[in-house]
């Protein structure tokens, strides 16, 4: 099937924006599990 690129960062926020960025590892792994079960391959950067 297709391939999905998952972009992860260790930045807590970007520039001067007050909003936090990123996600918990558990959120990323849940997403990857769902898309792999759907037949996609996953790459990370």
WOJOZI-V637253 format. One record per residue. RES is the residue in three letters. OMEGA is omega in whole degrees, -180 to 180 (* if undefined). Layout:
BEGIN
RES,OMEGA + RES,OMEGA
END
This chain:
BEGIN
UNK,-176 + UNK,179 + UNK,180 + UNK,177 + UNK,178 + UNK,-179 + UNK,180 + UNK,-180 + UNK,175 + UNK,177 + UNK,178 + UNK,174 + UNK,-179 + UNK,176 + UNK,-177 + UNK,179 + UNK,-178 + UNK,-177 + UNK,177 + UNK,178 + UNK,178 + UNK,179 + UNK,178 + UNK,180 + UNK,178 + UNK,177 + UNK,179 + UNK,-177 + UNK,177 + UNK,178 + UNK,-178 + UNK,179 + UNK,-179 + UNK,-177 + UNK,175 + UNK,177 + UNK,178 + UNK,175 + UNK,179 + UNK,169 + UNK,-174 + UNK,170 + UNK,-180 + UNK,166 + UNK,*
END
